Amino acid sequence: MKFNIIDKSKWERIEYYEHFTKNIPCTFSITNNIDITNILPVLKNKNIKFYPFMIYSITKIVNSYENFRISIEDNNLGFFDYLNPSYTILNNNNKLFSTIWTKYNNDFKIFYNNYLKDLNNFSNTNKLIIKKPINNTFNISCIPWVSFTSFNLNLQNNYNYFLPIFTIGKYFNDREKILLPLNAQVHHAVCDGYHISLFFNDLQQFIYNFNNSKFKAVD
């Protein structure tokens, strides 16, 4: 994993970065309803769990854009070559959640099997963090018990955290569609409305097209 240092003297976004970190420190969040009507029967037919599919889909689109991979390492501003998803899982005994990450692979079958191995190895724990943290991760959480129209995290050091944070809600029926609320929280210093719009549009198209992909059933 490589961390690429940004040359601020040549960075076209430097004015925006300085403005939204010094003059007006600013983050923003957007909740969008993702149409998952057609993908649910596809996943069921392939015996694929929905949660890791969404984790993979979100991560795939995040890794497509440099703006979502910008961070600070050793006081240097730069971007990772790629990010791995760090996500929450629930302990059914005490109803507390734990955080785990899985190594990303662009091949869904490989990623899915990595996910299943991590879940099998680390899910039976009462700890908050159950796998040694690494730097190139971003956060995904899931609240599958409630749908929402907006969601916001209030982090004390949020203005120094540039990686995106995603929260998945409970999907619901809307006439003939099944919709999934997905919230994205980003830092305005590295990401604008344009970039988050690209993310949601690309994510929706990827989900629409997954049935037509060359993906083979998971072993």
N, C-alpha and C positions, 0 to 999 in steps of 0.2 A: 504494500500500500504506500503510495507516494503522496506527500503533501507539497503542493506547488505554491511557492511564495509569489504573491502578487506584487509587481512593481508599481507602487502607487503613483509614481511620476508619469507613468504611461497608461494608467488605468482610466478608461473612459467614464467609469462610474464614480470616480473619486469625489466629485463635488457632492453627489447624493449621499455617499458614505459619510463624509464629514458633516453634512447637514443633519442627517438622521442619527448620528452618534453623539454629536456635540451640541448643536443648536437646538434641535427638537428630537431627542431620543424617542423613537417611535416603532412600535410593533403593530401589526394588525392581523385580524383573523377573518376568515370567510368560511361559511358553511354552505355546502352545495349538496343537492340530492342527486345521487348517482343511480341511473337506471340499471337495475340488475335483473330485470324480468327474464331475459333470455338466458343469462348465464347460470342461473340456479339449476334448471334441469340439466344443463350440460355438465356441471360439476357433480350433480347427483349421479348422472349416468356413468361418469368416469370415476366415481367413488373418491372425489376430492373434497376435503374440508374447505369450507368457505373462508374462514379466518386466514389461514396461510395463503390462500389465493389472493386475498385482498392485500396482505402484507407484501407479497411478491409484486403485485400490480403497482402498488404505491411506490415501492422501492425502484422498480424498473423505470418509472417516469421521473422520479427524483434524480436518478443517476443520469438521465438524459440531458440535464441542464446544470451548467456550472453554478448558476446563482443559488441553487439549493444545496450546494456542496461547499460553500464558503464558511470558513471558521477561523479561529485564532489558535495557533499552536506556538508555544514559547514566545509569546508576544509578537508573533509574525502573522500577518493577514495572508490567507491563501485559500486554496481549495483542494480537497481530496480527489484522488482519481476516481474513487467510488465510495459509496457508503453501504454499511450493513444495517439492517433494521433491528432496532431494539424495541421490544414489544412487551405488553403485559399479559400475564396469565393468572387465572384465579385458582386459589386453593379451595376446593369444595368443602373441606372440613371446617375451616375457620372463616371462610369468605374474605380472606385477605389476599391481596394481589402480590405477585412477584414480577420482577423485570428480568428478561432474558434476551439475548441477541443470537441471531443465526447468520452464518456466513452467506452472503449473497452470491448467487450465480445466475447469469442471464438465462441459462437453461432451466426452465421451470421444474422439470423433473428432478434435476440435481438439487435445486433449492428446496423443493418440497420434501425430499428425503432427508436433507440436512435438518429441516424443521422437525420432522418426526423423530429423528435421533435426539435432537436437543430436548424435545418435549419428554421423551422417554427417560433421558438421563438426568434431567434437572427439575421436573415438575413436582416431585414429591418433596417439597421443602416448605418451611415456614419463613424463610428469609426474604427480605425485600429484593436484594440483588443476589442472584444465584449463579452467575457466571462471571468470571473475571472481566471487568470492563476493558474496552479498547476505545481508542479515540475516534475512529471513523464510523461512528454510529449515529443514527437519528432516531427520534422517538415516535412510536405508534402506540396508542392505547385504544381500548375498546370498551364501550358501555352498552352491552347488548340488551339491556333491560329497559331502555327508554329511548324514544326518538327525541330529537331536539332540532330547533331551528337556528340556534346559535350556541356557541361554546367559547369560553375564554379562560385561559390560564393566567394567573397572576404570579409571576416569578420575581423574586427580589432582585436577582441579577440578570433579568431578562434582557436588558439593554446591552449586555455583553455576549449574548448567546445568539448566534446567527443561523444555526441549522433549523430546518422546519420541524414543527411538531404537529402530528395528525391524531385526530380522535374520531373513532368510528362509533356510530350510534346504532340503534335498533332499526332494522328495515321495516317498512310498513307498506300497506296497500293504498294506492291512489288511483281509483277507478280501475283501469285495466293494467296498470303498471305496478311494479314493486320497486320502491325507492329506498336508497340507503343514505342517511345523512352522514356526511363526511366533513369534518372541520379541519382546516389548515391554518396554523398560526405561524407567521413568518416575521422577519425583521425587515423594516423598510429600508435599512441601510444597504441591503444586498438584494432585495426583492421588491418588485412593484406589482400593482394589480395586473399588469400585462403578463408577467411571468406566472402568477398563480392561475390566471385564466388559461394559459397554455397547459399548465399542469392538469387542470380539471378536464379540459377538452381532450387532451391526449389520453388521460385515464379512461374517460368514457369511451373513446374510440377503441382503445385496447380491449376493454371488456366486451364491446359489441363484436369485435372481430375474433375473439378468442376461440369461438366455436369453429371458425374457418381456418384456424392455424393448423400447423402440422404436429401439434402436440399429441403424444401418445399416452395412453392410460398409464397411471403410476403403478409400479409393481406393488 
